[in-house]
Amino acid sequence: MTTYAGRSAALYDRLYAGKDYAGEAAAAAALLRQHARGPVRRVLELACGTGGHALHLAAAGLDVVATDRSADMLALARAKAQAAGARARFVEADMCALDAADLGAPFD
């Protein structure tokens, strides 16, 4: 069982409802572009929760693969992506045992 299962996943969104996901995603994208060796197209997000950052990164035109070990968090992320028409891929994975090659690496 993960930490964010069942009702905890839904409460996560309520707890972070005021979080500036758009601003944080824009700052992360700017840092990626500043430090990348080339154009930034593909991004891997670890512990994505309910997809707040992933949705904004996808809306900015990035190809996003977002992972979390909580199936319930990912279910909410997928539902939000579908409602927003966002193209992000959400994968259940434990970041401690992740093989990026299984997710289509390389990432920028």
PDB file as gemmi writes it, atoms N, CA and C in Angstrom:
CRYST1    1.000    1.000    1.000  90.00  90.00  90.00 P 1                      
ATOM      1  N   MET A   1       0.844  -1.186   0.000  1.00  0.00           N  
ATOM      2  CA  MET A   1       0.000   0.000   0.000  1.00  0.00           C  
ATOM      3  C   MET A   1       0.888   1.248   0.000  1.00  0.00           C  
ATOM      4  N   THR A   2       0.498   2.228  -0.763  1.00  0.00           N  
ATOM      5  CA  THR A   2       1.264   3.466  -0.824  1.00  0.00           C  
ATOM      6  C   THR A   2       0.690   4.488   0.157  1.00  0.00           C  
ATOM      7  N   THR A   3       1.395   5.551   0.331  1.00  0.00           N  
ATOM      8  CA  THR A   3       0.962   6.603   1.235  1.00  0.00           C  
ATOM      9  C   THR A   3      -0.305   7.269   0.725  1.00  0.00           C  
ATOM     10  N   TYR A   4      -0.383   7.519  -0.555  1.00  0.00           N  
ATOM     11  CA  TYR A   4      -1.522   8.228  -1.131  1.00  0.00           C  
ATOM     12  C   TYR A   4      -2.455   7.258  -1.835  1.00  0.00           C  
ATOM     13  N   ALA A   5      -3.279   6.590  -1.065  1.00  0.00           N  
ATOM     14  CA  ALA A   5      -4.241   5.644  -1.623  1.00  0.00           C  
ATOM     15  C   ALA A   5      -5.638   6.063  -1.197  1.00  0.00           C  
ATOM     16  N   GLY A   6      -6.609   5.696  -2.023  1.00  0.00           N  
ATOM     17  CA  GLY A   6      -7.997   5.979  -1.688  1.00  0.00           C  
ATOM     18  C   GLY A   6      -8.266   7.454  -1.518  1.00  0.00           C  
ATOM     19  N   ARG A   7      -8.915   7.792  -0.425  1.00  0.00           N  
ATOM     20  CA  ARG A   7      -9.322   9.170  -0.167  1.00  0.00           C  
ATOM     21  C   ARG A   7      -8.122  10.109  -0.018  1.00  0.00           C  
ATOM     22  N   SER A   8      -6.979   9.585   0.392  1.00  0.00           N  
ATOM     23  CA  SER A   8      -5.790  10.423   0.549  1.00  0.00           C  
ATOM     24  C   SER A   8      -5.396  11.097  -0.758  1.00  0.00           C  
ATOM     25  N   ALA A   9      -5.573  10.403  -1.869  1.00  0.00           N  
ATOM     26  CA  ALA A   9      -5.233  10.992  -3.167  1.00  0.00           C  
ATOM     27  C   ALA A   9      -6.122  12.191  -3.464  1.00  0.00           C  
ATOM     28  N   ALA A  10      -7.408  12.068  -3.193  1.00  0.00           N  
ATOM     29  CA  ALA A  10      -8.328  13.187  -3.434  1.00  0.00           C  
ATOM     30  C   ALA A  10      -8.038  14.347  -2.484  1.00  0.00           C  
ATOM     31  N   LEU A  11      -7.704  14.035  -1.251  1.00  0.00           N  
ATOM     32  CA  LEU A  11      -7.386  15.083  -0.286  1.00  0.00           C  
ATOM     33  C   LEU A  11      -6.101  15.819  -0.657  1.00  0.00           C  
ATOM     34  N   TYR A  12      -5.198  15.135  -1.318  1.00  0.00           N  
ATOM     35  CA  TYR A  12      -3.953  15.752  -1.789  1.00  0.00           C  
ATOM     36  C   TYR A  12      -4.270  16.962  -2.671  1.00  0.00           C  
ATOM     37  N   ASP A  13      -5.214  16.795  -3.588  1.00  0.00           N  
ATOM     38  CA  ASP A  13      -5.587  17.909  -4.461  1.00  0.00           C  
ATOM     39  C   ASP A  13      -6.202  19.060  -3.677  1.00  0.00           C  
ATOM     40  N   ARG A  14      -6.976  18.749  -2.670  1.00  0.00           N  
ATOM     41  CA  ARG A  14      -7.569  19.810  -1.853  1.00  0.00           C  
ATOM     42  C   ARG A  14      -6.488  20.542  -1.066  1.00  0.00           C  
ATOM     43  N   LEU A  15      -5.548  19.788  -0.528  1.00  0.00           N  
ATOM     44  CA  LEU A  15      -4.474  20.382   0.261  1.00  0.00           C  
ATOM     45  C   LEU A  15      -3.626  21.335  -0.576  1.00  0.00           C  
ATOM     46  N   TYR A  16      -3.374  20.974  -1.825  1.00  0.00           N  
ATOM     47  CA  TYR A  16      -2.514  21.772  -2.700  1.00  0.00           C  
ATOM     48  C   TYR A  16      -3.295  22.591  -3.731  1.00  0.00           C  
ATOM     49  N   ALA A  17      -4.548  22.859  -3.466  1.00  0.00           N  
ATOM     50  CA  ALA A  17      -5.394  23.593  -4.415  1.00  0.00           C  
ATOM     51  C   ALA A  17      -4.836  24.984  -4.728  1.00  0.00           C  
ATOM     52  N   GLY A  18      -4.187  25.624  -3.790  1.00  0.00           N  
ATOM     53  CA  GLY A  18      -3.652  26.965  -4.010  1.00  0.00           C  
ATOM     54  C   GLY A  18      -2.217  26.998  -4.504  1.00  0.00           C  
ATOM     55  N   LYS A  19      -1.646  25.845  -4.745  1.00  0.00           N  
ATOM     56  CA  LYS A  19      -0.245  25.765  -5.179  1.00  0.00           C  
ATOM     57  C   LYS A  19      -0.107  26.332  -6.588  1.00  0.00           C  
ATOM     58  N   ASP A  20       0.957  27.059  -6.835  1.00  0.00           N  
ATOM     59  CA  ASP A  20       1.196  27.686  -8.137  1.00  0.00           C  
ATOM     60  C   ASP A  20       1.877  26.684  -9.085  1.00  0.00           C  
ATOM     61  N   TYR A  21       1.130  25.673  -9.514  1.00  0.00           N  
ATOM     62  CA  TYR A  21       1.686  24.667 -10.414  1.00  0.00           C  
ATOM     63  C   TYR A  21       2.159  25.292 -11.726  1.00  0.00           C  
ATOM     64  N   ALA A  22       1.389  26.238 -12.258  1.00  0.00           N  
ATOM     65  CA  ALA A  22       1.757  26.868 -13.533  1.00  0.00           C  
ATOM     66  C   ALA A  22       3.092  27.600 -13.409  1.00  0.00           C  
ATOM     67  N   GLY A  23       3.246  28.374 -12.355  1.00  0.00           N  
ATOM     68  CA  GLY A  23       4.485  29.110 -12.151  1.00  0.00           C  
ATOM     69  C   GLY A  23       5.669  28.194 -11.906  1.00  0.00           C  
ATOM     70  N   GLU A  24       5.458  27.159 -11.098  1.00  0.00           N  
ATOM     71  CA  GLU A  24       6.542  26.213 -10.816  1.00  0.00           C  
ATOM     72  C   GLU A  24       6.933  25.434 -12.066  1.00  0.00           C  
ATOM     73  N   ALA A  25       5.938  25.030 -12.867  1.00  0.00           N  
ATOM     74  CA  ALA A  25       6.239  24.303 -14.110  1.00  0.00           C  
ATOM     75  C   ALA A  25       6.991  25.205 -15.084  1.00  0.00           C  
ATOM     76  N   ALA A  26       6.601  26.466 -15.165  1.00  0.00           N  
ATOM     77  CA  ALA A  26       7.302  27.410 -16.043  1.00  0.00           C  
ATOM     78  C   ALA A  26       8.741  27.607 -15.575  1.00  0.00           C  
ATOM     79  N   ALA A  27       8.943  27.693 -14.270  1.00  0.00           N  
ATOM     80  CA  ALA A  27      10.300  27.851 -13.740  1.00  0.00           C  
ATOM     81  C   ALA A  27      11.134  26.600 -14.020  1.00  0.00           C  
ATOM     82  N   ALA A  28      10.532  25.422 -13.843  1.00  0.00           N  
ATOM     83  CA  ALA A  28      11.247  24.173 -14.124  1.00  0.00           C  
ATOM     84  C   ALA A  28      11.605  24.078 -15.601  1.00  0.00           C  
ATOM     85  N   ALA A  29      10.675  24.438 -16.482  1.00  0.00           N  
ATOM     86  CA  ALA A  29      10.945  24.401 -17.923  1.00  0.00           C  
ATOM     87  C   ALA A  29      12.065  25.373 -18.287  1.00  0.00           C  
ATOM     88  N   ALA A  30      12.066  26.550 -17.666  1.00  0.00           N  
ATOM     89  CA  ALA A  30      13.126  27.530 -17.936  1.00  0.00           C  
ATOM     90  C   ALA A  30      14.487  27.000 -17.490  1.00  0.00           C  
ATOM     91  N   LEU A  31      14.531  26.349 -16.332  1.00  0.00           N  
ATOM     92  CA  LEU A  31      15.785  25.771 -15.852  1.00  0.00           C  
ATOM     93  C   LEU A  31      16.252  24.633 -16.760  1.00  0.00           C  
ATOM     94  N   LEU A  32      15.319  23.816 -17.206  1.00  0.00           N  
ATOM     95  CA  LEU A  32      15.684  22.740 -18.130  1.00  0.00           C  
ATOM     96  C   LEU A  32      16.290  23.316 -19.402  1.00  0.00           C  
ATOM     97  N   ARG A  33      15.661  24.336 -19.948  1.00  0.00           N  
ATOM     98  CA  ARG A  33      16.163  24.948 -21.185  1.00  0.00           C  
ATOM     99  C   ARG A  33      17.510  25.626 -20.965  1.00  0.00           C  
ATOM    100  N   GLN A  34      17.690  26.240 -19.805  1.00  0.00           N  
ATOM    101  CA  GLN A  34      18.943  26.941 -19.497  1.00  0.00           C  
ATOM    102  C   GLN A  34      20.107  25.956 -19.402  1.00  0.00           C  
ATOM    103  N   HIS A  35      19.869  24.790 -18.873  1.00  0.00           N  
ATOM    104  CA  HIS A  35      20.959  23.854 -18.609  1.00  0.00           C  
ATOM    105  C   HIS A  35      21.041  22.682 -19.587  1.00  0.00           C  
ATOM    106  N   ALA A  36      20.119  22.606 -20.531  1.00  0.00           N  
ATOM    107  CA  ALA A  36      20.117  21.505 -21.488  1.00  0.00           C  
ATOM    108  C   ALA A  36      21.219  21.691 -22.523  1.00  0.00           C  
ATOM    109  N   ARG A  37      21.646  20.592 -23.075  1.00  0.00           N  
ATOM    110  CA  ARG A  37      22.673  20.645 -24.124  1.00  0.00           C  
ATOM    111  C   ARG A  37      22.070  20.919 -25.496  1.00  0.00           C  
ATOM    112  N   GLY A  38      20.777  20.851 -25.583  1.00  0.00           N  
ATOM    113  CA  GLY A  38      20.075  21.087 -26.842  1.00  0.00           C  
ATOM    114  C   GLY A  38      18.632  21.438 -26.541  1.00  0.00           C  
ATOM    115  N   PRO A  39      17.780  21.360 -27.536  1.00  0.00           N  
ATOM    116  CA  PRO A  39      16.363  21.662 -27.325  1.00  0.00           C  
ATOM    117  C   PRO A  39      15.736  20.703 -26.310  1.00  0.00           C  
ATOM    118  N   VAL A  40      14.839  21.223 -25.503  1.00  0.00           N  
ATOM    119  CA  VAL A  40      14.126  20.405 -24.521  1.00  0.00           C  
ATOM    120  C   VAL A  40      12.789  20.009 -25.131  1.00  0.00           C  
ATOM    121  N   ARG A  41      12.607  18.705 -25.300  1.00  0.00           N  
ATOM    122  CA  ARG A  41      11.364  18.183 -25.876  1.00  0.00           C  
ATOM    123  C   ARG A  41      10.690  17.182 -24.954  1.00  0.00           C  
ATOM    124  N   ARG A  42      11.500  16.278 -24.356  1.00  0.00           N  
ATOM    125  CA  ARG A  42      10.958  15.180 -23.544  1.00  0.00           C  
ATOM    126  C   ARG A  42      11.379  15.332 -22.095  1.00  0.00           C  
ATOM    127  N   VAL A  43      10.395  15.238 -21.206  1.00  0.00           N  
ATOM    128  CA  VAL A  43      10.652  15.427 -19.783  1.00  0.00           C  
ATOM    129  C   VAL A  43      10.123  14.228 -19.004  1.00  0.00           C  
ATOM    130  N   LEU A  44      10.916  13.775 -18.050  1.00  0.00           N  
ATOM    131  CA  LEU A  44      10.513  12.719 -17.127  1.00  0.00           C  
ATOM    132  C   LEU A  44      10.291  13.358 -15.764  1.00  0.00           C  
ATOM    133  N   GLU A  45       9.091  13.199 -15.230  1.00  0.00           N  
ATOM    134  CA  GLU A  45       8.790  13.717 -13.898  1.00  0.00           C  
ATOM    135  C   GLU A  45       8.618  12.543 -12.944  1.00  0.00           C  
ATOM    136  N   LEU A  46       9.324  12.599 -11.832  1.00  0.00           N  
ATOM    137  CA  LEU A  46       9.223  11.569 -10.800  1.00  0.00           C  
ATOM    138  C   LEU A  46       8.304  12.056  -9.686  1.00  0.00           C  
ATOM    139  N   ALA A  47       7.522  11.138  -9.132  1.00  0.00           N  
ATOM    140  CA  ALA A  47       6.604  11.462  -8.029  1.00  0.00           C  
ATOM    141  C   ALA A  47       5.667  12.600  -8.428  1.00  0.00           C  
ATOM    142  N   CYS A  48       4.943  12.401  -9.511  1.00  0.00           N  
ATOM    143  CA  CYS A  48       4.108  13.458 -10.099  1.00  0.00           C  
ATOM    144  C   CYS A  48       2.823  13.729  -9.334  1.00  0.00           C  
ATOM    145  N   GLY A  49       2.473  12.880  -8.388  1.00  0.00           N  
ATOM    146  CA  GLY A  49       1.227  13.102  -7.656  1.00  0.00           C  
ATOM    147  C   GLY A  49       0.035  13.071  -8.590  1.00  0.00           C  
ATOM    148  N   THR A  50      -0.811  14.074  -8.505  1.00  0.00           N  
ATOM    149  CA  THR A  50      -2.007  14.119  -9.345  1.00  0.00           C  
ATOM    150  C   THR A  50      -1.798  14.924 -10.626  1.00  0.00           C  
ATOM    151  N   GLY A  51      -0.549  15.141 -10.992  1.00  0.00           N  
ATOM    152  CA  GLY A  51      -0.235  15.683 -12.308  1.00  0.00           C  
ATOM    153  C   GLY A  51      -0.181  17.185 -12.461  1.00  0.00           C  
ATOM    154  N   GLY A  52      -0.199  17.923 -11.392  1.00  0.00           N  
ATOM    155  CA  GLY A  52      -0.215  19.387 -11.483  1.00  0.00           C  
ATOM    156  C   GLY A  52       0.875  19.980 -12.356  1.00  0.00           C  
ATOM    157  N   HIS A  53       2.103  19.569 -12.147  1.00  0.00           N  
ATOM    158  CA  HIS A  53       3.207  20.094 -12.958  1.00  0.00           C  
ATOM    159  C   HIS A  53       3.198  19.492 -14.359  1.00  0.00           C  
ATOM    160  N   ALA A  54       2.945  18.197 -14.450  1.00  0.00           N  
ATOM    161  CA  ALA A  54       2.965  17.508 -15.745  1.00  0.00           C  
ATOM    162  C   ALA A  54       1.975  18.128 -16.719  1.00  0.00           C  
ATOM    163  N   LEU A  55       0.807  18.486 -16.239  1.00  0.00           N  
ATOM    164  CA  LEU A  55      -0.210  19.065 -17.121  1.00  0.00           C  
ATOM    165  C   LEU A  55       0.252  20.405 -17.687  1.00  0.00           C  
ATOM    166  N   HIS A  56       0.897  21.210 -16.866  1.00  0.00           N  
ATOM    167  CA  HIS A  56       1.387  22.506 -17.345  1.00  0.00           C  
ATOM    168  C   HIS A  56       2.584  22.344 -18.279  1.00  0.00           C  
ATOM    169  N   LEU A  57       3.450  21.387 -17.985  1.00  0.00           N  
ATOM    170  CA  LEU A  57       4.581  21.146 -18.878  1.00  0.00           C  
ATOM    171  C   LEU A  57       4.087  20.647 -20.239  1.00  0.00           C  
ATOM    172  N   ALA A  58       3.072  19.786 -20.230  1.00  0.00           N  
ATOM    173  CA  ALA A  58       2.500  19.298 -21.489  1.00  0.00           C  
ATOM    174  C   ALA A  58       1.821  20.432 -22.252  1.00  0.00           C  
ATOM    175  N   ALA A  59       1.135  21.303 -21.529  1.00  0.00           N  
ATOM    176  CA  ALA A  59       0.481  22.447 -22.172  1.00  0.00           C  
ATOM    177  C   ALA A  59       1.498  23.391 -22.804  1.00  0.00           C  
ATOM    178  N   ALA A  60       2.725  23.380 -22.275  1.00  0.00           N  
ATOM    179  CA  ALA A  60       3.799  24.215 -22.831  1.00  0.00           C  
ATOM    180  C   ALA A  60       4.460  23.555 -24.037  1.00  0.00           C  
ATOM    181  N   GLY A  61       3.944  22.393 -24.435  1.00  0.00           N  
ATOM    182  CA  GLY A  61       4.445  21.747 -25.641  1.00  0.00           C  
ATOM    183  C   GLY A  61       5.473  20.659 -25.415  1.00  0.00           C  
ATOM    184  N   LEU A  62       5.747  20.316 -24.164  1.00  0.00           N  
ATOM    185  CA  LEU A  62       6.721  19.268 -23.888  1.00  0.00           C  
ATOM    186  C   LEU A  62       6.051  17.888 -23.913  1.00  0.00           C  
ATOM    187  N   ASP A  63       6.814  16.901 -24.292  1.00  0.00           N  
ATOM    188  CA  ASP A  63       6.384  15.502 -24.240  1.00  0.00           C  
ATOM    189  C   ASP A  63       6.709  15.013 -22.834  1.00  0.00           C  
ATOM    190  N   VAL A  64       5.690  14.800 -22.016  1.00  0.00           N  
ATOM    191  CA  VAL A  64       5.887  14.505 -20.597  1.00  0.00           C  
ATOM    192  C   VAL A  64       5.532  13.056 -20.287  1.00  0.00           C  
ATOM    193  N   VAL A  65       6.453  12.377 -19.615  1.00  0.00           N  
ATOM    194  CA  VAL A  65       6.191  11.084 -19.004  1.00  0.00           C  
ATOM    195  C   VAL A  65       6.306  11.330 -17.511  1.00  0.00           C  
ATOM    196  N   ALA A  66       5.215  11.115 -16.790  1.00  0.00           N  
ATOM    197  CA  ALA A  66       5.179  11.390 -15.359  1.00  0.00           C  
ATOM    198  C   ALA A  66       4.918  10.094 -14.597  1.00  0.00           C  
ATOM    199  N   THR A  67       5.687   9.880 -13.544  1.00  0.00           N  
ATOM    200  CA  THR A  67       5.558   8.644 -12.783  1.00  0.00           C  
ATOM    201  C   THR A  67       5.185   8.920 -11.330  1.00  0.00           C  
ATOM    202  N   ASP A  68       4.507   7.955 -10.756  1.00  0.00           N  
ATOM    203  CA  ASP A  68       4.214   7.959  -9.328  1.00  0.00           C  
ATOM    204  C   ASP A  68       3.969   6.517  -8.924  1.00  0.00           C  
ATOM    205  N   ARG A  69       4.166   6.183  -7.669  1.00  0.00           N  
ATOM    206  CA  ARG A  69       3.920   4.812  -7.241  1.00  0.00           C  
ATOM    207  C   ARG A  69       2.498   4.607  -6.737  1.00  0.00           C  
ATOM    208  N   SER A  70       1.720   5.677  -6.670  1.00  0.00           N  
ATOM    209  CA  SER A  70       0.337   5.588  -6.221  1.00  0.00           C  
ATOM    210  C   SER A  70      -0.617   5.504  -7.406  1.00  0.00           C  
ATOM    211  N   ALA A  71      -1.278   4.367  -7.534  1.00  0.00           N  
ATOM    212  CA  ALA A  71      -2.262   4.194  -8.613  1.00  0.00           C  
ATOM    213  C   ALA A  71      -3.410   5.181  -8.469  1.00  0.00           C  
ATOM    214  N   ASP A  72      -3.794   5.500  -7.240  1.00  0.00           N  
ATOM    215  CA  ASP A  72      -4.894   6.439  -7.024  1.00  0.00           C  
ATOM    216  C   ASP A  72      -4.520   7.862  -7.436  1.00  0.00           C  
ATOM    217  N   MET A  73      -3.293   8.261  -7.155  1.00  0.00           N  
ATOM    218  CA  MET A  73      -2.833   9.586  -7.588  1.00  0.00           C  
ATOM    219  C   MET A  73      -2.810   9.650  -9.113  1.00  0.00           C  
ATOM    220  N   LEU A  74      -2.336   8.594  -9.737  1.00  0.00           N  
ATOM    221  CA  LEU A  74      -2.259   8.555 -11.197  1.00  0.00           C  
ATOM    222  C   LEU A  74      -3.641   8.556 -11.834  1.00  0.00           C  
ATOM    223  N   ALA A  75      -4.593   7.899 -11.203  1.00  0.00           N  
ATOM    224  CA  ALA A  75      -5.962   7.906 -11.736  1.00  0.00           C  
ATOM    225  C   ALA A  75      -6.506   9.335 -11.777  1.00  0.00           C  
ATOM    226  N   LEU A  76      -6.250  10.102 -10.726  1.00  0.00           N  
ATOM    227  CA  LEU A  76      -6.672  11.505 -10.726  1.00  0.00           C  
ATOM    228  C   LEU A  76      -5.912  12.308 -11.769  1.00  0.00           C  
ATOM    229  N   ALA A  77      -4.626  12.060 -11.904  1.00  0.00           N  
ATOM    230  CA  ALA A  77      -3.822  12.773 -12.902  1.00  0.00           C  
ATOM    231  C   ALA A  77      -4.345  12.491 -14.310  1.00  0.00           C  
ATOM    232  N   ARG A  78      -4.636  11.245 -14.591  1.00  0.00           N  
ATOM    233  CA  ARG A  78      -5.161  10.886 -15.925  1.00  0.00           C  
ATOM    234  C   ARG A  78      -6.512  11.535 -16.181  1.00  0.00           C  
ATOM    235  N   ALA A  79      -7.366  11.554 -15.175  1.00  0.00           N  
ATOM    236  CA  ALA A  79      -8.688  12.181 -15.331  1.00  0.00           C  
ATOM    237  C   ALA A  79      -8.542  13.676 -15.593  1.00  0.00           C  
ATOM    238  N   LYS A  80      -7.646  14.334 -14.883  1.00  0.00           N  
ATOM    239  CA  LYS A  80      -7.430  15.770 -15.107  1.00  0.00           C  
ATOM    240  C   LYS A  80      -6.834  16.025 -16.483  1.00  0.00           C  
ATOM    241  N   ALA A  81      -5.932  15.165 -16.921  1.00  0.00           N  
ATOM    242  CA  ALA A  81      -5.336  15.319 -18.246  1.00  0.00           C  
ATOM    243  C   ALA A  81      -6.397  15.164 -19.330  1.00  0.00           C  
ATOM    244  N   GLN A  82      -7.252  14.177 -19.159  1.00  0.00           N  
ATOM    245  CA  GLN A  82      -8.313  13.962 -20.154  1.00  0.00           C  
ATOM    246  C   GLN A  82      -9.264  15.154 -20.195  1.00  0.00           C  
ATOM    247  N   ALA A  83      -9.646  15.659 -19.032  1.00  0.00           N  
ATOM    248  CA  ALA A  83     -10.562  16.805 -18.972  1.00  0.00           C  
ATOM    249  C   ALA A  83      -9.946  18.050 -19.594  1.00  0.00           C  
ATOM    250  N   ALA A  84      -8.631  18.202 -19.454  1.00  0.00           N  
ATOM    251  CA  ALA A  84      -7.937  19.378 -19.987  1.00  0.00           C  
ATOM    252  C   ALA A  84      -7.469  19.185 -21.424  1.00  0.00           C  
ATOM    253  N   GLY A  85      -7.599  17.975 -21.931  1.00  0.00           N  
ATOM    254  CA  GLY A  85      -7.093  17.693 -23.271  1.00  0.00           C  
ATOM    255  C   GLY A  85      -5.577  17.706 -23.327  1.00  0.00           C  
ATOM    256  N   ALA A  86      -4.946  17.464 -22.178  1.00  0.00           N  
ATOM    257  CA  ALA A  86      -3.478  17.493 -22.097  1.00  0.00           C  
ATOM    258  C   ALA A  86      -2.904  16.153 -22.509  1.00  0.00           C  
ATOM    259  N   ARG A  87      -1.778  16.215 -23.186  1.00  0.00           N  
ATOM    260  CA  ARG A  87      -1.101  14.998 -23.636  1.00  0.00           C  
ATOM    261  C   ARG A  87       0.106  14.741 -22.748  1.00  0.00           C  
ATOM    262  N   ALA A  88      -0.130  14.002 -21.699  1.00  0.00           N  
ATOM    263  CA  ALA A  88       0.949  13.567 -20.804  1.00  0.00           C  
ATOM    264  C   ALA A  88       0.720  12.081 -20.551  1.00  0.00           C  
ATOM    265  N   ARG A  89       1.798  11.359 -20.408  1.00  0.00           N  
ATOM    266  CA  ARG A  89       1.708   9.921 -20.140  1.00  0.00           C  
ATOM    267  C   ARG A  89       2.012   9.696 -18.667  1.00  0.00           C  
ATOM    268  N   PHE A  90       1.105   9.014 -17.980  1.00  0.00           N  
ATOM    269  CA  PHE A  90       1.256   8.754 -16.550  1.00  0.00           C  
ATOM    270  C   PHE A  90       1.499   7.270 -16.343  1.00  0.00           C  
ATOM    271  N   VAL A  91       2.594   6.954 -15.636  1.00  0.00           N  
ATOM    272  CA  VAL A  91       3.041   5.576 -15.472  1.00  0.00           C  
ATOM    273  C   VAL A  91       3.229   5.267 -13.994  1.00  0.00           C  
ATOM    274  N   GLU A  92       2.675   4.156 -13.542  1.00  0.00           N  
ATOM    275  CA  GLU A  92       2.890   3.722 -12.163  1.00  0.00           C  
ATOM    276  C   GLU A  92       4.284   3.116 -12.063  1.00  0.00           C  
ATOM    277  N   ALA A  93       5.121   3.730 -11.233  1.00  0.00           N  
ATOM    278  CA  ALA A  93       6.495   3.265 -11.065  1.00  0.00           C  
ATOM    279  C   ALA A  93       7.071   3.830  -9.775  1.00  0.00           C  
ATOM    280  N   ASP A  94       7.907   3.045  -9.141  1.00  0.00           N  
ATOM    281  CA  ASP A  94       8.632   3.484  -7.955  1.00  0.00           C  
ATOM    282  C   ASP A  94       9.944   4.107  -8.423  1.00  0.00           C  
ATOM    283  N   MET A  95      10.172   5.365  -8.102  1.00  0.00           N  
ATOM    284  CA  MET A  95      11.361   6.050  -8.606  1.00  0.00           C  
ATOM    285  C   MET A  95      12.656   5.417  -8.104  1.00  0.00           C  
ATOM    286  N   CYS A  96      12.599   4.666  -7.015  1.00  0.00           N  
ATOM    287  CA  CYS A  96      13.812   4.014  -6.501  1.00  0.00           C  
ATOM    288  C   CYS A  96      14.208   2.800  -7.340  1.00  0.00           C  
ATOM    289  N   ALA A  97      13.267   2.275  -8.117  1.00  0.00           N  
ATOM    290  CA  ALA A  97      13.548   1.086  -8.924  1.00  0.00           C  
ATOM    291  C   ALA A  97      13.290   1.341 -10.407  1.00  0.00           C  
ATOM    292  N   LEU A  98      13.254   2.592 -10.789  1.00  0.00           N  
ATOM    293  CA  LEU A  98      12.888   2.980 -12.143  1.00  0.00           C  
ATOM    294  C   LEU A  98      14.023   2.751 -13.135  1.00  0.00           C  
ATOM    295  N   ASP A  99      13.666   2.229 -14.287  1.00  0.00           N  
ATOM    296  CA  ASP A  99      14.615   2.115 -15.408  1.00  0.00           C  
ATOM    297  C   ASP A  99      14.053   3.010 -16.504  1.00  0.00           C  
ATOM    298  N   ALA A 100      14.685   4.147 -16.721  1.00  0.00           N  
ATOM    299  CA  ALA A 100      14.190   5.118 -17.702  1.00  0.00           C  
ATOM    300  C   ALA A 100      14.091   4.530 -19.100  1.00  0.00           C  
ATOM    301  N   ALA A 101      14.881   3.519 -19.382  1.00  0.00           N  
ATOM    302  CA  ALA A 101      14.812   2.858 -20.692  1.00  0.00           C  
ATOM    303  C   ALA A 101      13.432   2.234 -20.911  1.00  0.00           C  
ATOM    304  N   ASP A 102      12.812   1.766 -19.838  1.00  0.00           N  
ATOM    305  CA  ASP A 102      11.467   1.184 -19.935  1.00  0.00           C  
ATOM    306  C   ASP A 102      10.412   2.234 -20.277  1.00  0.00           C  
ATOM    307  N   LEU A 103      10.745   3.499 -20.083  1.00  0.00           N  
ATOM    308  CA  LEU A 103       9.807   4.583 -20.329  1.00  0.00           C  
ATOM    309  C   LEU A 103      10.089   5.330 -21.633  1.00  0.00           C  
ATOM    310  N   GLY A 104      11.030   4.818 -22.408  1.00  0.00           N  
ATOM    311  CA  GLY A 104      11.319   5.446 -23.683  1.00  0.00           C  
ATOM    312  C   GLY A 104      12.450   6.467 -23.639  1.00  0.00           C  
ATOM    313  N   ALA A 105      13.379   6.306 -22.699  1.00  0.00           N  
ATOM    314  CA  ALA A 105      14.527   7.214 -22.611  1.00  0.00           C  
ATOM    315  C   ALA A 105      15.218   7.272 -23.973  1.00  0.00           C  
ATOM    316  N   PRO A 106      15.906   8.332 -24.297  1.00  0.00           N  
ATOM    317  CA  PRO A 106      16.371   9.366 -23.381  1.00  0.00           C  
ATOM    318  C   PRO A 106      15.345  10.484 -23.163  1.00  0.00           C  
ATOM    319  N   PHE A 107      15.576  11.208 -22.083  1.00  0.00           N  
ATOM    320  CA  PHE A 107      14.801  12.400 -21.753  1.00  0.00           C  
ATOM    321  C   PHE A 107      15.752  13.578 -21.751  1.00  0.00           C  
ATOM    322  N   ASP A 108      15.206  14.753 -21.979  1.00  0.00           N  
ATOM    323  CA  ASP A 108      16.040  15.942 -22.016  1.00  0.00           C  
ATOM    324  C   ASP A 108      16.261  16.504 -20.626  1.00  0.00           C  
TER     325      ASP A 108                                                      
END                                                                             
